[in-house]
């Protein structure tokens, strides 16, 4: 009885008096529920327009998905038909001109986009550079964590991502005047040194509405996803005042085992079974189409690729950027196991699929169709970047526009000209536990050096590069002492490399010919 009085006080109301005699019996074969509700909290809709009612001009709306994978295409179309304007949209990237977020951009309904990458949306980039759209570029992992924090009630957090870049220093262009002059710049971040490392203070993100794409929902509102379509959908479900989930199927309660539910119903407000799905694939890549093919053995890209492949070690976890780094995976020794990670939520990337294996819900960070090895796994974007920032990857390999003699990296922006965004690159180079290898051609098409005393383009990371591989040479990078030439292509000379390099470098006393993995 004393325990009942304590519980009654905690609940702020009186419990019913205890009855003598046996407890009321439950239905045969069925457990008696602890509590009941007069109506289900999650509301189910049949009309997408009705499902997004309540979104008003000036609202902040999160759109789930990565590229075109896992986007709420029916809800986006419904939002378009509502003609709401001045929206602040939070999305991993901007989709393409005529699909996904591009539909709202083309209709002039968006005032600001908070994203990590503009992707292949030429319209978005054009509107941004013309001063007709505000774009708040945010590192992909920071974006995922800001959303996760918003859903978890954490107002702010410290992250190593972006230290020494425009993200920390401020001054990244958010909006341009029509004449090309800067109109709105990002603000500097608070920096704190913890344990000898520098971290930025980032604030949580919440939205008025989150529009999310799931695979299935049960009639209680629990949601599951397929493949890499979890991406930003999972954290966004939790970070909005109203979460609307469109699914391909609604199933009975009990269809999902409790341990298989990805998003519990507590985070879901509205559910609709999408009337139709295009599920467009941004970069259909198959083995038959030569997706895994490499260039001719004499090609300089192949030379870089075959040297880069020597960085793989048995059992390692690695993230490979698109282009040369990803092609290096074709040269992994068959006797070696390398677990390839993709920022959008895959561990265990396999080869490109055959035509019959293509799945719109299984893509890599380059938006290419892929397969996953039997021991592979899928997870959401916030989990993916926890792996990255936490130093759980042994290797990250990526391209560059410029590298400085002390290992500064620039690969995401040419102010006023090219503004694709940093994507996940700032996060990938943020952990001191991860070896960072840059693969790139030694000079630009205009024959100007890419390796410089100091980068002239906005930085992706500060003193983060460990190794640079070009068609001419391999450099070891020390953040205090600078560059050391350790390997030289047989057709090059040290003097030639000096002429084509924009900074001084040491030459290793044990200088070797550039190594190549066996074909």
C-alpha positions in Angstrom: 0.0 0.0 0.0 2.9 2.4 0.8 4.3 1.8 -2.7 0.9 2.6 -4.2 0.7 5.9 -2.3 4.2 6.8 -3.6 3.2 6.0 -7.1 0.0 7.9 -6.7 1.9 11.0 -5.6 4.4 10.6 -8.5 1.5 10.5 -11.0 -0.3 13.4 -9.5 -3.6 11.6 -9.2 -5.2 9.0 -7.0 -5.0 5.4 -8.0 -8.2 3.3 -7.9 -8.8 1.5 -4.7 -7.4 -2.0 -4.7 -10.0 -4.7 -5.1 -10.1 -7.8 -3.0 -10.4 -11.1 -4.6 -8.9 -12.3 -7.9 -7.8 -9.9 -10.6 -10.1 -9.6 -13.7 -9.2 -12.2 -16.2 -7.7 -11.4 -19.6 -9.0 -12.6 -22.9 -8.1 -16.3 -23.5 -4.6 -16.5 -25.1 -4.0 -12.8 -24.9 -2.1 -10.7 -22.4 -4.0 -8.0 -20.5 -2.8 -4.5 -21.6 -1.4 -2.2 -19.0 -3.2 0.8 -20.4 -5.5 1.8 -23.3 -5.9 5.0 -25.3 -9.2 6.4 -26.7 -7.6 6.7 -30.2 -4.4 6.0 -32.0 -1.8 8.8 -31.8 -0.6 8.1 -35.3 -3.0 9.3 -38.0 -3.2 7.5 -41.3 -4.0 9.3 -44.6 -4.8 8.4 -48.2 -4.3 11.8 -49.8 -0.7 13.1 -49.7 -2.0 16.7 -49.8 -4.0 16.1 -46.7 -0.9 14.5 -45.0 1.1 17.7 -45.4 -1.7 20.1 -44.4 -0.4 22.6 -41.8 2.9 23.4 -43.5 2.8 27.2 -43.8 4.8 29.9 -45.5 8.2 30.3 -43.9 8.2 26.9 -42.3 11.3 24.7 -41.7 10.9 21.4 -43.4 13.2 18.4 -43.3 13.2 16.2 -46.4 14.6 12.7 -45.9 16.7 10.8 -48.4 20.2 10.8 -49.9 20.4 11.9 -53.5 17.3 10.4 -55.0 17.4 7.3 -52.7 14.7 7.2 -50.0 13.1 10.6 -50.8 9.4 11.2 -50.0 8.5 11.8 -53.6 4.7 11.8 -53.0 4.9 14.2 -50.1 7.2 16.6 -52.1 4.7 16.6 -54.9 1.9 17.4 -52.4 4.0 20.2 -50.9 4.4 21.6 -54.4 0.6 21.6 -54.9 0.1 23.5 -51.7 2.1 26.4 -53.1 3.6 27.3 -49.7 6.6 29.7 -50.1 9.7 30.9 -48.3 10.5 27.4 -47.0 13.7 26.7 -45.2 14.5 23.1 -46.3 16.9 20.8 -44.5 18.1 18.0 -46.8 21.3 16.0 -47.3 21.6 17.4 -50.8 19.5 19.1 -53.5 18.5 16.2 -55.7 18.2 17.0 -59.5 16.5 19.7 -61.4 13.2 18.0 -62.0 12.9 15.5 -59.1 13.1 15.6 -55.4 13.9 18.9 -53.8 14.4 20.3 -57.4 10.6 20.3 -57.9 10.2 22.8 -55.0 13.2 24.9 -56.2 11.9 25.1 -59.7 8.6 26.4 -58.3 10.3 29.1 -56.4 9.0 27.8 -53.0 12.3 27.6 -51.2 14.1 30.6 -49.6 17.0 28.7 -47.9 18.5 25.2 -48.3 20.5 23.7 -45.4 22.5 20.9 -47.0 26.0 19.4 -47.4 26.0 19.0 -51.2 24.2 20.5 -54.1 24.7 17.3 -56.1 23.8 17.3 -59.7 21.2 20.0 -59.3 22.4 22.6 -61.8 19.3 24.7 -61.1 20.1 25.0 -57.4 23.7 26.0 -58.1 22.5 28.5 -60.6 20.0 30.1 -58.3 22.5 30.2 -55.5 25.3 31.9 -57.5 22.7 34.3 -59.0 21.6 35.5 -55.6 18.1 33.9 -55.8 18.5 31.2 -53.2 20.3 31.0 -49.8 22.4 27.9 -49.3 23.8 27.0 -45.9 26.5 24.5 -46.6 27.1 22.1 -43.6 29.4 19.1 -43.5 27.3 16.0 -44.0 28.2 14.4 -40.7 27.7 17.6 -38.8 24.3 17.9 -40.5 23.3 14.4 -39.4 24.5 15.0 -35.9 22.7 18.4 -35.6 19.5 16.7 -36.6 20.1 13.7 -34.2 20.8 16.2 -31.4 17.6 18.1 -32.2 15.6 14.9 -31.8 17.4 13.9 -28.6 16.9 17.2 -26.8 20.6 18.1 -26.9 20.9 21.9 -27.8 24.5 21.8 -29.0 27.6 19.7 -29.1 31.3 19.9 -30.0 32.7 18.3 -33.1 36.2 18.1 -34.7 34.8 18.5 -38.2 35.5 21.7 -39.9 38.3 23.0 -37.6 40.5 25.4 -39.5 38.0 25.8 -42.4 35.4 28.4 -43.3 32.9 26.4 -41.1 34.9 27.4 -38.1 36.2 30.8 -39.2 33.0 32.0 -40.7 32.8 33.8 -44.1 31.3 30.9 -46.1 28.9 32.4 -48.6 25.3 31.7 -47.8 23.8 34.3 -50.2 25.1 36.4 -53.1 23.8 39.6 -54.5 22.7 39.4 -58.2 25.9 41.1 -59.2 27.9 38.3 -57.7 29.0 40.1 -54.5 28.6 38.4 -51.2 25.4 39.2 -49.3 25.2 36.8 -46.4 28.2 35.0 -44.8 28.3 32.2 -42.3 29.2 33.1 -38.7 32.3 31.8 -36.9 31.9 29.0 -34.4 33.0 28.9 -30.8 36.1 26.7 -30.5 37.3 24.8 -27.5 40.4 22.7 -26.9 39.7 19.4 -25.3 42.4 16.8 -24.7 44.8 18.6 -26.9 42.4 18.7 -29.9 40.2 21.5 -31.2 36.4 21.2 -31.5 33.7 23.5 -32.8 30.4 24.2 -31.1 27.5 23.2 -33.4 23.8 23.8 -32.6 21.0 21.3 -33.0 18.5 21.4 -35.8 14.8 21.0 -35.5 12.0 21.5 -38.0 8.3 22.3 -38.1 7.7 19.2 -40.3 9.8 16.2 -41.4 8.8 14.5 -44.6 10.2 11.0 -44.5 10.2 7.9 -46.8 10.0 4.5 -45.2 9.5 1.0 -46.7 6.7 -0.3 -44.4 4.8 0.9 -41.4 2.5 -1.1 -39.2 -0.9 0.2 -38.1 0.6 1.4 -34.9 3.0 3.7 -36.8 6.2 1.7 -36.3 8.5 2.1 -39.4 11.1 0.0 -41.2 13.4 0.9 -44.1 15.1 -0.9 -46.9 18.8 -0.9 -47.7 20.6 2.4 -47.8 17.3 4.3 -47.8 17.6 4.8 -44.0 20.2 7.6 -44.6 18.8 10.9 -43.2 15.3 9.5 -42.9 15.9 8.0 -39.4 17.3 11.0 -37.6 14.8 13.4 -39.3 11.9 11.3 -38.0 12.9 12.4 -34.5 13.6 16.0 -35.0 10.4 17.7 -36.0 7.2 18.9 -34.4 5.2 16.9 -37.0 6.7 13.8 -38.7 5.0 12.6 -41.8 6.1 9.2 -43.2 5.2 7.9 -46.6 5.6 4.1 -47.1 5.2 1.6 -49.8 3.1 -0.7 -47.7 1.1 -0.6 -44.4 1.0 -3.9 -42.6 -0.8 -5.3 -39.5 0.6 -4.9 -36.0 2.8 -7.9 -35.2 4.2 -8.2 -38.7 7.5 -6.7 -37.4 9.4 -8.3 -34.6 10.0 -5.6 -32.0 13.8 -5.8 -32.4 13.4 -5.2 -36.2 11.7 -1.9 -35.9 13.9 1.0 -37.1 11.8 3.9 -35.9 9.2 3.4 -33.1 5.8 4.9 -33.4 6.5 7.5 -30.7 8.4 9.6 -33.3 5.7 9.3 -36.0 2.6 11.6 -36.3 1.2 10.8 -39.7 1.5 7.9 -42.2 0.5 7.6 -45.8 0.9 4.7 -48.2 2.3 6.4 -51.3 0.0 6.1 -54.3 2.9 5.5 -56.7 6.7 5.5 -56.8 9.1 6.3 -59.6 12.2 5.5 -57.4 14.4 7.1 -59.9 18.1 6.0 -59.9 20.6 8.9 -60.2 23.6 6.9 -61.5 22.6 3.5 -62.8 25.9 1.6 -62.8 26.2 -2.1 -63.6 29.0 -4.6 -64.3 27.7 -5.1 -67.9 28.1 -1.4 -68.5 31.7 -1.4 -67.4 31.1 0.1 -64.0 34.0 -1.8 -62.6 36.3 -1.4 -65.5 39.6 0.5 -65.3 41.5 2.5 -67.9 44.4 1.4 -70.1 47.5 0.3 -68.2 49.4 3.3 -69.7 46.8 5.8 -68.6 48.0 8.1 -65.8 44.8 7.6 -63.9 45.5 3.9 -63.8 49.0 4.5 -62.7 47.6 6.5 -59.7 44.9 3.8 -59.0 47.4 0.9 -59.0 49.7 2.8 -56.5 46.7 3.7 -54.3 45.6 0.0 -54.1 48.8 -0.8 -52.2 47.4 1.2 -49.3 44.9 -1.5 -48.6 45.6 -4.0 -45.8 43.8 -7.2 -44.9 40.9 -6.6 -42.5 40.9 -2.8 -42.6 37.8 -0.6 -42.8 38.1 2.0 -45.5 36.1 4.8 -47.1 36.8 5.6 -50.8 35.8 8.8 -52.6 34.3 8.7 -56.0 36.6 8.5 -59.1 40.2 7.3 -58.7 39.8 6.1 -55.0 36.8 4.0 -55.7 38.4 2.5 -58.8 41.4 1.4 -56.6 39.1 -1.2 -55.0 39.2 -3.1 -58.3 42.8 -4.0 -57.5 42.3 -5.3 -54.0 44.1 -8.7 -53.7 41.4 -11.5 -53.8 43.1 -13.0 -50.7 42.5 -9.8 -48.8 39.4 -8.6 -47.0 38.8 -4.9 -47.0 35.5 -3.6 -45.5 34.4 -0.7 -47.7 32.3 2.0 -46.0 29.9 4.4 -47.6 28.8 7.6 -45.8 25.1 7.2 -46.7 24.9 4.1 -44.4 26.6 1.0 -45.8 29.5 -1.1 -44.4 30.6 -3.9 -46.8 30.2 -2.5 -50.3 30.4 -5.2 -53.0 30.9 -4.9 -56.7 28.6 -3.0 -59.0 25.4 -5.1 -59.7 24.4 -7.0 -62.7 21.3 -5.7 -64.6 19.2 -8.2 -62.6 20.6 -7.1 -59.3 19.9 -3.4 -59.6 18.1 -2.0 -56.5 17.1 1.6 -56.2 17.3 1.3 -52.4 21.0 0.3 -52.5 23.3 3.0 -53.6 26.7 4.3 -52.6 27.7 7.9 -51.6 28.3 8.6 -55.3 24.7 7.7 -56.0 25.7 4.7 -58.0 23.9 1.4 -57.7 25.9 -1.2 -55.8 25.7 -4.5 -54.0 26.6 -5.4 -50.5 28.7 -8.4 -49.4 27.0 -11.1 -47.2 28.6 -9.8 -44.0 27.6 -6.2 -44.8 25.2 -4.0 -43.0 23.0 -0.9 -43.4 22.5 2.0 -40.9 21.4 5.6 -40.8 23.6 8.6 -41.6 24.1 9.7 -38.0 25.4 6.2 -37.2 27.6 6.3 -40.3 29.3 9.5 -39.3 29.8 8.3 -35.7 32.0 5.6 -37.3 33.9 8.2 -39.2 34.5 10.9 -36.6 35.1 8.2 -33.9 38.2 7.0 -35.8 36.8 3.5 -36.6 38.0 3.7 -40.2 41.7 2.9 -40.8 41.8 4.6 -44.2 40.1 7.3 -46.1 41.1 8.0 -49.7 39.8 11.0 -51.7 40.6 13.4 -54.4 41.7 17.1 -54.1 41.9 20.4 -55.9 44.8 21.5 -53.8 47.1 20.1 -51.0 49.5 22.3 -49.0 53.0 21.2 -47.9 51.8 20.7 -44.4 48.8 18.6 -45.4 46.0 21.1 -45.7 43.3 19.9 -48.1 41.0 21.8 -50.4 38.5 19.9 -52.5 35.0 21.4 -52.2 34.6 24.9 -53.5 35.8 27.6 -55.9 34.1 30.7 -54.6 31.8 32.4 -57.0 32.3 29.6 -59.7 31.9 26.1 -58.3 29.8 25.4 -55.3 29.0 21.7 -55.1 29.5 21.5 -51.3 31.8 19.6 -49.0 29.6 16.5 -48.6 31.2 14.2 -46.1 34.8 15.1 -46.9 35.3 17.4 -43.8 34.1 14.6 -41.6 36.2 12.0 -43.3 39.5 13.9 -42.6 38.5 14.9 -39.0 39.8 12.0 -37.0 43.6 11.7 -36.3 43.1 7.9 -36.0 42.3 7.6 -39.7 45.0 7.7 -42.4 44.1 10.2 -45.1 45.4 9.5 -48.6 44.9 12.0 -51.5 44.9 10.7 -55.1 45.1 13.4 -57.8 46.9 14.5 -60.9 49.9 16.5 -60.1 48.8 19.7 -62.0 45.7 21.2 -63.3 44.6 21.2 -67.0 46.3 24.6 -67.2 49.6 23.0 -65.9 49.6 24.8 -62.6 50.6 22.9 -59.5 48.1 21.4 -57.2 50.6 20.9 -54.4 51.3 24.4 -52.9 52.9 26.2 -50.0 49.4 27.3 -49.0 46.0 26.4 -50.4 44.3 29.3 -52.1 40.9 27.6 -52.1 38.7 27.1 -49.1 40.0 24.3 -46.9 38.3 20.9 -46.3 40.7 20.0 -43.5 43.7 21.5 -41.8 47.0 19.4 -41.6 45.0 16.3 -42.2 46.6 14.6 -45.2 49.2 11.8 -44.6 50.0 10.7 -48.1 49.7 12.2 -51.6 49.8 10.0 -54.7 50.0 11.6 -58.2 51.1 10.2 -61.6 54.6 11.6 -61.0 55.4 10.9 -57.4 54.3 9.8 -53.9 54.8 12.2 -51.0 54.7 11.5 -47.3 53.2 14.5 -45.4 54.3 15.6 -41.9 52.2 18.3 -40.3 55.3 20.0 -38.9 58.1 19.2 -41.3 56.2 19.2 -44.6 56.6 17.0 -47.7 59.0 14.2 -48.3 59.3 12.6 -51.8 59.4 8.9 -51.1 58.5 7.4 -54.6 59.2 8.6 -58.1 57.6 7.4 -61.3 60.2 5.8 -63.6 59.5 8.3 -66.4 60.0 11.3 -64.1 63.0 13.0 -62.5 63.3 14.8 -59.2 64.0 18.1 -61.0 60.8 17.6 -63.1 58.8 17.0 -59.9 60.3 20.2 -58.4 59.3 22.2 -61.4 55.7 21.0 -61.3 55.3 21.3 -57.5 54.4 24.7 -56.0 56.4 24.3 -52.8 59.7 22.9 -51.5 60.0 19.3 -50.4 62.6 17.0 -49.0 63.8 13.9 -50.9 64.0 10.7 -49.0 67.4 9.1 -48.8 65.6 5.8 -49.5 63.8 7.2 -52.6 62.1 4.3 -54.5 60.5 3.9 -57.9 56.7 4.3 -57.7 55.2 1.0 -56.7 52.4 -0.6 -58.6 50.0 -3.3 -57.6 50.1 -6.4 -59.8 47.4 -6.4 -62.5 
